[in-house]
Amino acid sequence: MPPLSFCGILLSWLGCHLNPSFLQPQEDSWPTYQHDLCRSGVTPNPLPENLELSWVHHPSAAPSPSWPAPADRSFWQRLETVKPRVVYDRTFHPVCDRHRVYYGSSSDDQIHALSLDTGQRVWSFATGGPIRFAPHLIQGRLYAVSDDGFLYCLQAEHGTLINRWRLAPEPDMVIGHGRLISAWPPRTGVAVQEERVLATIGLFPSQGTYAMALNSKQGRIGWQKRLDDLSPQGYLLASKQILYVPTGRTQPFALAVEDGEFLGRFGSPGGSYALLEESFLATGPGNTGQLELSSPISRERLASFPANRMVARGNDAYFQSDRTLTALDRERHQKLTAKLERLDQRRRELRAALDNPKLSLEQKAEKEAAWTRLEAAVEVTQKKLESCLLWHQPSTYSDALILAGNRLYAGGSQGVAAFDAESGAQVWQSATPGTVYGLAAAPHHLLVANERGQILAYGNPSQGPASPTNKPEHPSSIRRPPPPIQEHPLWAWLEQNMANQRGWALILDCEDTDILQVMAEHCRLRLIATHSDPKQVDRLRKELAEASLLGVRAQAYLWNPDHQGLPQQAFRLVFSAKLFFNRKQAELPAEILNWVRPFGGFLLQSPTVNAEAWLQRSSVQDAEVQAKLDFASTIQRGKPAGTGAWTHIYADASNRSCSDDQTVGGSLTLQWFGGPGPSQMVDRHLRTFPPLAAEGRLFIPGQERIVAVDAYTGLELWQREFSGFSRTGIPYDSGAYCLSPTALFVAQHRSCLALDLDDGSLRKEFFLPVSQKESESAEWGWVAFQSGRLFGSLQPQGAARRKQSRQEIVDQYSTRRPLVCGNQLFAMDPDSGDLLWQRQFHPFLNSSLSLSENRIFLVACRSAPELESNGRLSLNHLWQTGADLIALDASHGEVLWSRNLPPLPLEHSLFMSFHQDKLFIVGAYDQGRTTRYGAYAFDSQSGRLLWQQHFSNNRSGIGGDHGEQVHHPVLRGDWLLAEPLAFQTATGEQAFPGGRENWSIPSRGGCGTLAASQKALFFRDGNPTYMDLESGAAPAPVNQVSRPGCWINLLPACGLLLIPEASSGCVCSFPLQTSMAFRAESGT
């Protein structure tokens, strides 16, 4: 049996011929993505039989796709590979008319027109952001949307701007995928029906997502609809009456073209691919390469095929999968499926009759015989269904598919190939550099677009030899700035203070690109130039494009006098270009300091301004005048008041899981999104380390790596791989990395590395303080930093969980899991590496290790138990052996006190934290069919038990399958928050945040545990969720588009809510799988 099987599929979608006549473009053009608004990928016009390469267009930069690759696999779903669902911008998809090829660039932010005959550039038009979708060509006009939030209409022949419309409701900008873009980027392209232009904007429903229809002739909005919880992504499709909107990783939906009425959602495996025919809508490819076909009117599911994409014409349908191309006879398939449906109905009737207890033996025998005959008929019909496959051709061309004339053209990692549509025979092929993601049939040319952004044109050999390939312009060919600009003292200051800094510079009042060109040579900052005149902004963009700077390196924007629109706290450097020409006019208003990045960002003020007096007028209290130079006063921002940090896996060395950040609560607005994606991360179910954040940097633990990003912009600062870094099952272990004010300490195998915070370079390596022979059977366990000392623990080799498999997930989500144990503690001088002290113990629980300013606390076995072979110990075994609660002097390692810890009922987890001169132990146990928790408070000076509380978990049942046995507590102010309740730390009495009687955390969806700022709790409840502690209000979502990990990855730190990607391996239906951050709506 061939791998593509259609057995038992009941289809009504075959009743009409495909390739609908509505909304078809001119036959000799390819005016939009996949030819038409149905995205059919079909043209009746054949291409030359013997194609040869005519020309190659090399863009100035390769595509900058919005979303990274998904996880390599999903252990829980037993998927060895996971399909990327959102791939609409992996290449520059071309469109064309009889004379020209048009495409938009996600890297240089321009729309380009090329000669169809030669591939030479005819014109380019610069926009304010990445262009991720192919333009739409109609009646000599080219429509395109940019991530700057605008819809552009250009005259196709010369590239002249006819009109532009800001689709976004406000000019607000955010940082997306490392670029400054609209807070409402259009991510579905446009669908143009004569004068009606259909579009959507926005990715985050919490910020607002919208669909709209624009009358391009009248220049006004016909209708606009807010989309509630929908996140549109992927090329729009349209019939005359219905607009079909993909939503990236989730299910598409439909709106009425006339007024935007919401018509409903479709069943789908998820994905940005879609194809519309008169009788069905096909969507996919899901996680495994699967197309779901639904009725375009009723939205009823019709069929499901193992394929990535398809094209169809007449009675024939062609399916493309990772390994095959397959053709299906649809008319015959229709008759057989109708018969199979009748047989299936008869089978259901017979089954009901056989279940009738009143049947006589004779009647039962008669119906059983009828059942046997019916099963045989079903089997025969199913085999005939399989014969409906016209042909089945092995093929690795799996990433693009069109039909031109009687040939299929398929693209993939091997290049491009042509197949005869009637026989399936491969009749032509050409290897290309990079994977082919886009195809278009131009008059007498096949256009091929690859992942490098190259467009290759294949034509008739009779047209002559291939034209020379174009070469992008280089900045050296552009006019050089005049000497007064090149010799300005700013450049020496820049090289001294910011030469290696990553981030953005904001240059206000920019008249031309001279300053920007020189600045690009002296620093690595990305440049944002602004001006108050729209014509001047257009000129800046054009000049930046000519200097090959537009896009990733530099952008130009219209400057609003009240500065609204620019993201706050985002710029490492802010100054006015007037510093170069008229310093008196270079004075900046005091509120502009809000746009300077905390923790080191600079503002250059006019030297004619009294900088100290000017600072007094600013609402920013963390800035100070660093220096007064001839050309400017340099003002630098520091740590914003009330911001917190997350330096250890549970916030600090005391394990409080509270950052003490006083600014991050429930009222949040998007700051940035993008950056590290799931392919670099550990599978979420395995619960690796939480991220860390301090002083404007976010450190994300990945698969044997750490990725450092700017907390305020999401820009990657550095990443470094470490063999032996990744650990799993952290609820049963401790942290193996932490932050000090000057270094990131990372344990790997038998040593601990001190890394530079700015670039990740190795500053020092610390080794276990044991002999070479002893170290062979040991590994570095716990890592902590406190009061100028580096602390570590030694544990048996293999004690830390490192395996990554489905079985490991099953084991970790079971009951009474053994906890990782160490047997030696030590302290080192972080500068010299000298050993300060070390002390041997009977096995102690890593999850109990907690630090105060001058003491270390731990729970250890009273005698030497027989550990499991991997150096772990169950809590039941601990209580049987006997346990001690111990306090050490952190300076010298001396035991200050040791108290017998009576056997506690805890059997699944044990966490210990220090707060307000008290020790708190929280853990879980079973009572009947309920998971319960015990919370115990001890005096940290003596170990005396002060109070205890016992309470049920907020999730019913036992078994640990959703992490209900390992909820880590939060210590915030005078409260211990142990899910689902809050208690007074002094007395153990129940507390009621916001004065709300019977306050508790409701039962929530998903695993994971709590993190807190002073204002709010943050946790997973399907989506990222917060619970305001000041008002005591019910939980509310931070966003509706992403899914947190299964431990902690919601960090309220640096005045932001940081949510680095931690859903790797999750294949559920949610729109965005990426990192992001939110700031308090009030700004700084």
Backbone hydrogen bonds, N-H to C=O, Kabsch-Sander energy under -0.5 kcal/mol:
donor,donor_aa,acceptor,acceptor_aa,energy
5,S,3,P,-0.9
9,I,6,F,-1.6
10,L,8,G,-0.5
11,L,9,I,-0.8
15,G,12,S,-1.1
18,L,314,G,-1.0
24,Q,21,S,-0.8
29,S,26,Q,-1.3
30,W,96,C,-2.1
35,H,32,T,-2.2
36,D,34,Q,-1.3
37,L,23,L,-0.8
39,R,36,D,-1.7
41,G,34,Q,-2.9
43,T,403,L,-2.5
51,L,49,E,-0.8
52,E,459,G,-2.6
54,S,457,A,-3.7
55,W,457,A,-1.3
57,H,455,I,-3.0
58,H,56,V,-0.6
74,S,79,L,-2.3
78,R,75,F,-1.2
79,L,74,S,-2.3
80,E,78,R,-0.6
83,K,287,N,-2.7
87,V,85,R,-0.6
90,R,87,V,-1.4
93,H,91,T,-1.0
95,V,102,Y,-2.3
96,C,30,W,-2.5
97,D,100,R,-1.9
101,V,114,L,-2.4
102,Y,95,V,-3.1
103,Y,112,H,-1.9
105,S,110,Q,-2.2
111,I,125,F,-2.6
112,H,103,Y,-3.1
112,H,110,Q,-0.5
113,A,123,W,-2.6
114,L,101,V,-3.1
115,S,120,Q,-2.6
116,L,99,H,-3.0
119,G,115,S,-2.6
122,V,113,A,-3.5
123,W,113,A,-1.2
125,F,111,I,-2.5
127,T,109,D,-2.4
131,I,105,S,-2.0
132,R,130,P,-0.6
136,H,143,Y,-2.7
137,L,31,P,-2.8
137,L,135,P,-0.5
138,I,136,H,-0.5
138,I,141,R,-2.7
141,R,138,I,-1.9
142,L,154,L,-2.9
143,Y,136,H,-2.8
143,Y,141,R,-0.5
144,A,152,Y,-2.2
146,S,150,F,-2.0
147,D,130,P,-3.1
149,G,146,S,-1.9
151,L,165,W,-2.8
152,Y,144,A,-3.3
153,C,163,N,-2.7
154,L,142,L,-2.8
155,Q,160,T,-3.0
156,A,140,G,-2.4
156,A,154,L,-0.6
159,G,155,Q,-2.7
162,I,153,C,-2.9
163,N,153,C,-1.7
165,W,151,L,-2.4
167,L,149,G,-2.2
167,L,165,W,-0.9
168,A,149,G,-1.3
173,M,565,G,-4.0
174,V,181,I,-2.9
175,I,671,Q,-1.6
176,G,174,V,-0.7
176,G,179,R,-2.9
177,H,673,F,-2.6
178,G,673,F,-0.5
179,R,176,G,-1.3
181,I,174,V,-2.8
181,I,179,R,-0.7
182,S,147,D,-3.0
183,A,172,D,-2.3
187,R,185,P,-0.7
191,A,198,L,-2.1
193,Q,191,A,-0.5
193,Q,196,R,-3.3
194,E,192,V,-0.6
196,R,193,Q,-2.5
197,V,195,E,-0.5
197,V,214,L,-2.9
198,L,191,A,-3.0
198,L,196,R,-0.5
199,A,212,M,-2.2
200,T,189,G,-0.5
201,I,210,Y,-2.5
202,G,185,P,-1.6
207,Q,204,F,-1.7
208,G,204,F,-1.3
210,Y,201,I,-2.4
211,A,225,K,-2.3
212,M,199,A,-2.6
213,A,223,W,-2.4
214,L,197,V,-2.9
215,N,220,R,-2.9
216,S,195,E,-2.9
216,S,214,L,-0.9
219,G,215,N,-2.3
220,R,215,N,-1.1
222,G,213,A,-3.4
223,W,213,A,-1.3
225,K,211,A,-3.1
227,L,209,T,-3.0
230,L,227,L,-1.6
233,Q,246,P,-1.8
234,G,187,R,-2.5
236,L,188,T,-1.8
237,L,244,Y,-2.1
238,A,37,L,-1.5
239,S,242,I,-2.6
243,L,255,L,-3.2
244,Y,237,L,-3.1
245,V,253,F,-3.1
247,T,250,T,-0.6
248,G,233,Q,-2.2
249,R,247,T,-0.5
249,R,1071,P,-0.7
250,T,247,T,-1.6
253,F,245,V,-2.1
254,A,264,G,-2.4
255,L,243,L,-2.5
256,A,261,E,-2.2
257,V,241,Q,-2.8
260,G,256,A,-2.6
263,L,254,A,-2.9
264,G,254,A,-0.9
266,F,252,P,-2.8
267,G,299,R,-0.6
271,G,248,G,-1.6
271,G,250,T,-0.9
272,S,85,R,-2.9
273,Y,284,G,-1.5
275,L,282,A,-2.3
276,L,38,C,-2.6
277,E,280,F,-3.0
280,F,277,E,-0.5
281,L,294,S,-2.6
282,A,275,L,-3.1
283,T,292,E,-2.0
284,G,273,Y,-1.6
286,G,270,G,-2.9
289,G,285,P,-1.6
290,Q,285,P,-2.3
291,L,305,F,-3.1
292,E,283,T,-2.8
293,L,291,L,-0.5
293,L,303,A,-3.0
294,S,281,L,-2.2
295,S,300,E,-2.6
299,R,295,S,-1.4
302,L,293,L,-3.7
303,A,293,L,-1.8
305,F,291,L,-2.6
307,A,305,F,-1.6
308,N,320,Q,-3.7
309,R,320,Q,-1.4
311,V,318,Y,-1.9
313,R,316,D,-2.8
316,D,313,R,-2.2
317,A,328,L,-1.5
318,Y,311,V,-3.2
319,F,326,T,-2.9
320,Q,309,R,-2.8
321,S,319,F,-0.5
321,S,324,T,-2.7
325,L,393,Q,-2.6
326,T,319,F,-2.2
327,A,391,W,-2.3
328,L,317,A,-2.4
329,D,388,C,-2.9
330,R,315,N,-3.2
330,R,328,L,-0.8
333,H,329,D,-1.5
334,Q,330,R,-2.2
335,K,331,E,-1.7
336,L,332,R,-2.2
337,T,333,H,-2.4
338,A,334,Q,-2.1
339,K,335,K,-2.0
340,L,336,L,-2.7
341,E,337,T,-2.2
342,R,338,A,-1.9
343,L,339,K,-2.5
344,D,340,L,-2.3
345,Q,341,E,-2.1
346,R,342,R,-2.3
347,R,343,L,-2.2
348,R,344,D,-2.0
349,E,345,Q,-1.9
350,L,346,R,-2.5
351,R,347,R,-2.4
352,A,348,R,-2.0
353,A,349,E,-2.1
354,L,350,L,-2.8
355,D,351,R,-1.3
356,N,353,A,-1.6
359,L,356,N,-1.4
364,K,360,S,-2.7
365,A,361,L,-2.3
366,E,362,E,-2.1
367,K,363,Q,-2.3
368,E,364,K,-2.3
369,A,365,A,-2.0
370,A,366,E,-2.0
371,W,367,K,-2.3
372,T,368,E,-2.0
373,R,369,A,-2.2
374,L,370,A,-2.4
375,E,371,W,-2.5
376,A,372,T,-1.8
377,A,373,R,-2.1
378,V,374,L,-2.4
379,E,375,E,-2.3
380,V,376,A,-2.3
381,T,377,A,-2.4
382,Q,378,V,-2.6
383,K,379,E,-1.9
384,K,380,V,-1.9
385,L,381,T,-2.1
386,E,382,Q,-1.7
387,S,383,K,-1.1
388,C,385,L,-1.6
389,L,386,E,-1.4
390,L,327,A,-1.9
390,L,388,C,-0.7
391,W,327,A,-1.0
393,Q,325,L,-3.4
395,S,323,R,-3.1
398,S,396,T,-1.3
399,D,411,G,-2.9
400,A,411,G,-1.3
402,I,409,Y,-2.0
403,L,41,G,-2.9
404,A,407,R,-2.5
405,G,43,T,-2.2
407,R,404,A,-1.6
408,L,419,F,-2.9
409,Y,402,I,-2.6
410,A,417,A,-2.6
411,G,400,A,-2.1
412,G,415,G,-2.3
413,S,396,T,-0.5
415,G,412,G,-1.3
416,V,430,S,-2.4
417,A,410,A,-2.3
418,A,428,W,-2.8
419,F,408,L,-2.7
420,D,425,A,-3.0
421,A,406,N,-2.3
424,G,420,D,-2.7
427,V,418,A,-2.6
428,W,418,A,-1.3
430,S,416,V,-2.7
436,V,412,G,-2.0
437,Y,435,T,-0.6
437,Y,449,A,-1.9
438,G,449,A,-2.0
440,A,447,L,-1.9
442,A,440,A,-0.8
442,A,445,H,-2.3
445,H,442,A,-1.9
446,L,458,Y,-2.6
447,L,440,A,-3.2
447,L,445,H,-0.6
448,V,456,L,-2.7
449,A,438,G,-2.9
450,N,454,Q,-1.9
451,E,435,T,-1.9
453,G,450,N,-2.0
455,I,57,H,-1.7
456,L,448,V,-3.0
456,L,454,Q,-0.5
457,A,55,W,-2.7
458,Y,446,L,-2.6
458,Y,456,L,-0.5
459,G,52,E,-2.9
460,N,444,H,-0.5
463,Q,460,N,-2.4
464,G,461,P,-1.7
467,S,54,S,-3.5
470,N,56,V,-1.3
477,S,474,H,-2.4
478,I,475,P,-1.9
485,I,482,P,-1.2
486,Q,482,P,-1.9
487,E,483,P,-2.6
488,H,485,I,-1.4
491,W,488,H,-1.4
493,W,489,P,-1.8
494,L,490,L,-2.7
495,E,491,W,-2.5
496,Q,492,A,-1.7
497,N,493,W,-2.3
498,M,494,L,-3.1
499,A,495,E,-0.5
501,Q,498,M,-1.0
504,W,570,A,-0.6
505,A,526,R,-2.9
506,L,573,L,-3.2
507,I,505,A,-0.6
507,I,528,I,-3.0
508,L,506,L,-0.6
508,L,575,F,-2.5
510,C,530,T,-2.6
511,E,509,D,-0.6
517,Q,513,T,-2.7
518,V,514,D,-1.9
519,M,515,I,-2.5
520,A,516,L,-2.1
521,E,517,Q,-0.7
521,E,518,V,-0.8
522,H,518,V,-0.9
522,H,519,M,-0.7
523,C,519,M,-1.2
524,R,498,M,-0.6
526,R,503,G,-3.4
527,L,553,R,-2.6
528,I,505,A,-2.9
529,A,527,L,-0.6
529,A,555,Q,-2.9
530,T,507,I,-2.3
531,H,557,Y,-1.6
537,V,533,D,-2.0
538,D,534,P,-2.2
539,R,535,K,-2.0
540,L,536,Q,-2.5
541,R,537,V,-2.3
542,K,538,D,-2.1
543,E,539,R,-2.6
544,L,540,L,-2.7
545,A,541,R,-2.2
546,E,542,K,-2.1
547,A,543,E,-1.7
548,S,545,A,-1.6
549,L,544,L,-3.1
550,L,544,L,-1.2
551,G,554,A,-2.7
552,V,107,S,-1.1
552,V,550,L,-0.6
553,R,549,L,-0.5
554,A,549,L,-1.5
555,Q,527,L,-2.4
557,Y,529,A,-2.7
559,W,531,H,-3.8
560,N,558,L,-0.6
563,H,560,N,-3.0
566,L,563,H,-1.0
569,Q,594,N,-2.2
570,A,567,P,-0.8
570,A,595,W,-0.6
571,F,595,W,-2.2
572,R,504,W,-1.9
572,R,570,A,-0.5
573,L,504,W,-1.1
574,V,602,F,-1.5
575,F,506,L,-2.1
577,A,508,L,-3.1
579,L,576,S,-2.0
580,F,577,A,-1.8
581,F,578,K,-1.2
582,N,578,K,-2.3
585,Q,582,N,-1.3
586,A,583,R,-1.1
587,E,584,K,-0.6
592,I,589,P,-1.6
593,L,590,A,-1.6
594,N,591,E,-1.7
595,W,592,I,-1.8
596,V,593,L,-1.5
597,R,571,F,-3.2
599,F,638,G,-2.4
600,G,637,R,-2.4
601,G,597,R,-1.5
602,F,572,R,-3.1
603,L,635,I,-2.7
604,L,574,V,-2.7
605,Q,603,L,-0.7
605,Q,633,S,-2.8
609,V,606,S,-1.8
611,A,609,V,-1.2
614,W,610,N,-2.4
615,L,611,A,-2.3
616,Q,612,E,-1.4
617,R,613,A,-0.8
617,R,614,W,-1.0
618,S,615,L,-1.4
621,Q,619,S,-0.5
624,E,636,Q,-2.0
626,Q,624,E,-0.6
626,Q,634,T,-3.1
627,A,634,T,-1.4
629,L,627,A,-0.6
629,L,632,A,-2.7
633,S,605,Q,-2.4
634,T,627,A,-2.7
634,T,632,A,-0.5
635,I,603,L,-2.9
635,I,633,S,-0.6
636,Q,624,E,-2.6
637,R,601,G,-2.6
638,G,622,D,-1.1
643,T,640,P,-1.7
645,A,659,S,-0.9
646,W,693,A,-3.6
647,T,651,A,-2.2
648,H,651,A,-0.6
651,A,648,H,-1.8
652,D,650,Y,-1.6
655,N,652,D,-1.6
657,S,650,Y,-3.0
659,S,1012,A,-2.5
662,Q,642,G,-3.9
663,T,642,G,-0.6
665,G,663,T,-0.7
668,L,666,G,-1.2
669,T,1079,R,-2.8
671,Q,1077,A,-2.9
672,W,1077,A,-1.5
673,F,175,I,-2.2
674,G,1075,S,-2.5
679,S,69,A,-1.1
680,Q,677,G,-1.3
681,M,678,P,-1.4
684,R,1064,S,-3.3
686,L,683,D,-1.7
687,R,684,R,-1.6
692,L,699,F,-2.2
693,A,646,W,-2.4
694,A,697,R,-2.0
697,R,694,A,-1.9
698,L,709,V,-2.9
699,F,692,L,-3.2
700,I,698,L,-0.6
700,I,707,V,-3.2
702,G,700,I,-0.5
702,G,705,R,-3.2
703,Q,680,Q,-3.8
704,E,702,G,-1.1
705,R,702,G,-0.8
706,I,720,R,-2.2
707,V,700,I,-2.5
708,A,706,I,-0.5
708,A,718,W,-3.3
709,V,698,L,-2.8
710,D,715,L,-2.7
711,A,696,G,-2.5
712,Y,696,G,-0.5
713,T,710,D,-0.8
714,G,710,D,-3.0
717,L,708,A,-3.3
718,W,708,A,-1.5
720,R,706,I,-2.1
722,F,704,E,-2.6
725,F,722,F,-1.5
728,T,801,R,-2.8
729,G,686,L,-2.9
730,I,687,R,-2.2
732,Y,729,G,-2.0
733,D,730,I,-2.2
738,C,745,F,-1.8
739,L,647,T,-2.2
740,S,743,A,-2.8
744,L,755,L,-2.0
745,F,738,C,-2.7
745,F,743,A,-0.5
746,V,744,L,-0.5
746,V,753,L,-2.5
747,A,736,A,-2.8
748,Q,751,S,-2.8
749,H,724,G,-0.7
751,S,748,Q,-2.0
752,C,766,F,-2.8
753,L,746,V,-3.2
754,A,764,K,-3.2
755,L,744,L,-2.8
755,L,753,L,-0.6
756,D,761,S,-3.0
757,L,742,T,-0.6
760,G,756,D,-2.0
763,R,754,A,-3.4
764,K,754,A,-1.4
766,F,752,C,-3.3
768,L,750,R,-1.8
770,V,768,L,-2.1
775,S,771,S,-2.4
776,E,772,Q,-0.9
776,E,773,K,-0.6
777,S,774,E,-1.3
778,A,775,S,-1.5
779,E,795,Q,-2.4
780,W,749,H,-3.7
781,G,793,S,-3.0
783,V,735,G,-1.8
784,A,791,F,-1.9
786,Q,789,R,-2.0
789,R,786,Q,-1.7
790,L,828,M,-2.5
791,F,784,A,-3.2
791,F,789,R,-0.5
792,G,826,F,-2.3
793,S,782,W,-1.1
794,L,824,Q,-2.4
795,Q,779,E,-2.2
797,Q,777,S,-2.2
799,A,796,P,-2.2
801,R,728,T,-0.5
809,I,805,S,-1.5
810,V,806,R,-2.4
811,D,807,Q,-2.7
812,Q,808,E,-2.5
813,Y,809,I,-2.0
814,S,811,D,-1.3
819,L,873,L,-3.1
820,V,732,Y,-2.6
821,C,871,G,-1.8
822,G,844,F,-2.0
823,N,794,L,-2.6
824,Q,794,L,-1.0
825,L,839,R,-2.5
826,F,792,G,-2.1
827,A,837,W,-2.3
828,M,790,L,-2.9
829,D,834,D,-2.7
833,G,829,D,-2.4
836,L,827,A,-2.9
837,W,827,A,-1.3
839,R,825,L,-3.0
841,F,823,N,-2.6
844,F,822,G,-2.4
845,L,859,V,-2.4
846,N,820,V,-2.3
846,N,844,F,-0.5
848,S,845,L,-1.7
849,L,845,L,-0.5
849,L,846,N,-1.3
850,S,857,F,-2.0
851,L,653,A,-2.2
852,S,855,R,-2.6
856,I,888,L,-1.8
857,F,850,S,-3.1
858,L,886,I,-1.9
860,A,858,L,-0.5
860,A,884,D,-2.3
861,C,843,P,-3.1
862,R,882,G,-2.9
867,L,865,P,-1.0
868,E,872,R,-2.4
871,G,868,E,-2.6
873,L,819,L,-2.5
878,L,874,S,-1.9
879,W,875,L,-2.4
880,Q,876,N,-1.9
881,T,877,H,-2.2
882,G,878,L,-2.3
883,A,901,L,-0.7
884,D,860,A,-2.8
885,L,899,R,-3.2
886,I,858,L,-2.7
886,I,884,D,-0.6
887,A,897,W,-2.5
888,L,856,I,-2.9
889,D,894,E,-3.1
890,A,854,N,-3.2
890,A,888,L,-0.6
891,S,854,N,-0.5
893,G,889,D,-2.9
896,L,887,A,-2.7
896,L,894,E,-0.5
897,W,887,A,-1.3
899,R,885,L,-2.8
901,L,883,A,-2.9
907,E,924,A,-2.5
908,H,924,A,-2.3
909,S,924,A,-0.7
911,F,922,V,-2.7
912,M,847,S,-1.5
913,S,920,F,-2.2
914,F,654,S,-2.0
915,H,918,K,-2.6
918,K,915,H,-1.1
919,L,938,F,-2.6
920,F,913,S,-2.8
921,I,936,Y,-2.3
922,V,911,F,-2.4
923,G,934,G,-1.8
925,Y,932,R,-2.8
927,Q,930,T,-2.9
930,T,927,Q,-1.4
931,T,957,G,-0.8
932,R,925,Y,-3.3
932,R,930,T,-0.6
933,Y,951,F,-3.5
934,G,923,G,-2.5
935,A,949,Q,-2.9
936,Y,921,I,-2.7
937,A,947,W,-2.7
938,F,919,L,-2.9
939,D,944,R,-2.9
940,S,917,D,-2.0
942,S,939,D,-0.8
943,G,939,D,-3.4
946,L,937,A,-3.6
947,W,937,A,-1.2
949,Q,935,A,-2.5
951,F,933,Y,-2.1
953,N,931,T,-2.9
957,G,929,R,-0.6
963,G,960,G,-1.4
966,V,963,G,-1.6
968,H,966,V,-0.5
970,V,977,L,-2.2
971,L,656,R,-2.4
972,R,970,V,-0.6
972,R,975,W,-2.2
975,W,972,R,-2.3
976,L,983,F,-2.7
977,L,970,V,-3.3
977,L,975,W,-0.6
978,A,976,L,-0.8
978,A,981,L,-1.8
979,E,977,L,-0.6
981,L,978,A,-2.4
982,A,991,A,-0.5
983,F,976,L,-2.5
984,Q,989,E,-3.6
985,T,974,D,-2.7
988,G,984,Q,-2.6
991,A,982,A,-2.9
995,G,992,F,-2.3
996,R,993,P,-1.5
997,E,995,G,-0.6
999,W,996,R,-1.4
1001,I,980,P,-2.3
1008,G,1046,C,-1.2
1009,T,1047,W,-1.7
1010,L,968,H,-0.7
1011,A,1018,F,-1.7
1012,A,657,S,-1.4
1013,S,1016,A,-2.5
1014,Q,661,D,-2.4
1015,K,661,D,-0.7
1015,K,664,V,-0.5
1017,L,1027,M,-2.3
1018,F,1011,A,-3.0
1019,F,1025,T,-2.3
1021,D,1019,F,-0.5
1021,D,1023,N,-2.3
1022,G,1005,G,-1.8
1023,N,1021,D,-2.0
1025,T,1019,F,-2.4
1026,Y,1036,A,-2.7
1027,M,1017,L,-2.1
1029,L,1015,K,-2.9
1030,E,1015,K,-0.9
1032,G,1028,D,-1.3
1036,A,1026,Y,-2.2
1038,V,1024,P,-3.3
1039,N,1024,P,-0.9
1051,L,1049,N,-0.6
1051,L,1058,L,-2.9
1053,A,1051,L,-1.2
1053,A,1056,L,-1.9
1054,C,644,G,-2.9
1056,L,1053,A,-1.8
1057,L,1078,F,-3.1
1058,L,1051,L,-3.2
1058,L,1056,L,-0.7
1059,I,1076,M,-3.1
1066,C,1063,S,-2.5
1070,F,1068,C,-1.2
1072,L,1041,V,-2.7
1075,S,674,G,-0.5
1076,M,1059,I,-1.4
1077,A,672,W,-2.4
1078,F,1057,L,-2.1
1079,R,669,T,-2.8
1080,A,1055,G,-0.7
1081,E,667,S,-2.0
1083,G,1080,A,-2.3
